[in-house]
Amino acid sequence: MKKSISLVWVVSTMLLAGCSSPVRTLEFKDGKLTMTEAGRGGGAPCRWELKEVSSAAEVKTLRQSGWQPADGTVRNSAQHHAGGTDTFLMKRMMSLPTFAPAPFRPMLITTLGTNTSSDGTWRIGVSERALDLARSAAAQGEGGVSGWTTTGFGTASPWTAHAGWFVFIESESRVWAYDGDRLLIPETYTSSGSNSSSAIYEHGFPCAVPVEVFSRLSEPARKAIRKDA
């Protein structure tokens, strides 16, 4: 335990090479000391395993298996102990855990405000006089691009939230919006190779209306759909 405390102190007082202007966090767990460096400029974090050895031969052996001097060179990473043997601080980069995106789940929205689908594909904003159906740029295959592609329905478009309105996110590529009266709008996203597009339909739907949507419509709206079919 005394050696572990000493090692933590040594690391906390050294400038370790590897990330630019990092913020460092030390953790000692199960006999292993690790350090995470998070770049202040928003760069990807780095995680290192740290080890203190007491001979040049150990340093050489560790370097052959991917370890490197913690402060750039063996000389700079050496710790001199009065009346004792010099030690060397070594580090080895570790892989940070990766997290799979949450799976898509159909979502029914019946309250005003902004909601995002479980997988982050859709962001739906609803107010009494406006409807925004937004799809993430990343979901559209625009690698490295952030932001949203939005189709808005406001004062110049036919949207008013009447009693019984709802939005149903059916899939990663389709959303249904019902105004509570007679207006049912599906937005459908399609992709073919590097090309993609989205479309809004108010009549002559390109697919069957799912039961989760049809069962919640008013009778006049159901009749209108049957007539168009």
N, C-alpha and C positions, 0 to 999 in steps of 0.2 A: 504494500500500500504506500509506503514511504517513497519507493522508486516511482510509482505512478504519479504521486503528487509532484515530485521533482520534474518529471517529464512534462506534465501539464504546464508547470511554471516556465520551463525552458522554451516551450513552443509559444507561449503567450508573450514572451519578450523578444521573439525573433521576427524578422521580416521574411516571410516565406515567398519564394518566387512562384509564378504560375498564373496569377490573375492580375488584371490592372485595377489598382485602387480597391482591393476587396474589403468586404466586411466579413470577419471571420468568426466562426462559432465552433468551439471545441466540445467534444463529447467523449467521455470515457465510459465504456460499457462492455461487460463480459471480457475484461482484460485487454480491450483494444481501444486505442486512442484514435479518433478521427477528427478531421477538421473540414468544415464546409466554408468555401469562399464564395460569396455572392458579389458579383461586380456591381459597383454603384452606378455604372452607366447603363444598366439594364441587360448586361450580357448574361450568358448562361452560367449558372453556378458550377463550381468544381468541388469535388469531395476527395480528400486525401486520407489514406491510412498512414499513421506516423509510427516510427520505431526508432529507439535509441540503441546503438550498438557500441561496442568498446574496442574494436580493432579494425585496422585497415583491411584485413582479410575478410571480415564480415561485410564490410562496405563493398568490397569487390564481388562477393558472392551475391549480395542483394542486387547490385547493379545489373548482374547477368539475368536476373529474373524480373526486371522492369522497375526496380526502385531507383531513386535518384536523390542526390544531396538536397536537403530541405531548403537550403539557402543558396542554391545555384551551383556551388562548388564544394568539394570536400573540405577545403581549407575554411571557408566561411561557415560551414555547418559543424565544425569541430567545437566542442565545449571543453575548455581547459579547467581542470579541477586541481586546486593547490594540494600538493602532496599525494595526488592520485593519478589514475589513468585517464587520458583524454577519452571523450566519448563523441560519437557522431550521430547527428539526427538525420534520418532518412525518411523519404515520403514516397508513396505510390498512389497514383490516381485510381479512384474507385468509380464504378458505374453508379449513377444516380438511378433510383427506382423510376420506372415509367408507369403511367397510369392510362389505361384504356378509356376512351370516351364513353360516357354513359350511353346505354342503348336507347333507341327510339321507342317511345310508347305513345299511342294515340292519346290526345288530350282534348277535353271538353272545357271550353271557357264560357262562363256565364256571368262574370263580374267585370265591371268597367276597370280599366287600367291596362298595364302592360304585362304580358306573360311570355315566357320563353319555353320552347319544347324541351323535353328531357335531354335530348342530345345536342341542343344548341343550334339546330338547323333553322327553326322558325322563331321569329319574335313578333307577337301580335299585340297591337295597341288598339284599344277600343274606348271610345267616348260616346256620348249621346249623339254627337253630330259628326264624328269622324271615325274612320276605320283605316288602320295601317297594317298591311300584310308584308312583312319583311323577311327575306331569306338571307342567310349569312353568305358572304362572298366565299369563305372557305368551303362551305358545303357545295358550292357551285363549281368546285374544282379550280378556283383561282388561287393556285399555290402561293403562299407567302402574303396574300392579300387579306386585310382585315376590313371589317365594315359590313354593311347590309345593303341589299337591293330592295327598295321599298315600292310597293304599289299603294298609293293613298287614295282614300275616298273621303272627301271633305265637303265643304259648302258647295263646291261646283259639281259634285258627284252625288249619285242617289244613295246616300246612307243616312238613316236615322234609326237609332236603337229604340224600337218599340218593346213593349212587354213581351217576354218570351224569346228575345233575340239570343243568339249563341254563335260561337265559332268552334268548329271541330277540326283539329289537326289530324287528318286521317293517316298520313304517311309522310315520309321525308320529302315527297314531291307534290302533295296535294293538301289544300286547306279549303274548308267550306265555311262560308259566312252567311248567316241568316239574320235579317233585320227584325224579325218578329211579326212581319206582315206578309208580304208576298215576294220579297226580293231574296233570292238564294244565289250566292255567288261562289263558285269554286275557282280557286287559282291553282293551275296545274303547271308544274315545272317539268320540262323534258330536256334530256341531254343525249347527244349523238356524237361520239368522238370528242373533238375539241369544241363542238358547237353546243350551245344551250339556249333555251328560251323559256319564257313563262307566258301564260295566257289566261285571260279572265273571260268567263262565260256567264251570260245572264239568261240565255235560252239555248236549247239544243245542246245539252250537256254532252261532253265527249265520253262519258262513262256512266255506269249505273250509280244512282244516288245511294250511298250506304244506309243501312237500316238505322244506324245511330243518328243520322241526320233526318231521314224521312219520317221517323217515328215522332220527332219533335216539331214538325212543321204544322202550321194551321191547316185546316181542311181546304180552304181556298188555294193555298200554296200547293198542296198535294194534287189538287185537281189540275192546276196549271201545269205541273210537271207531267202528269199522265197525258195531258193534251199534247204537250210538246214531244212526248216519247214516240 
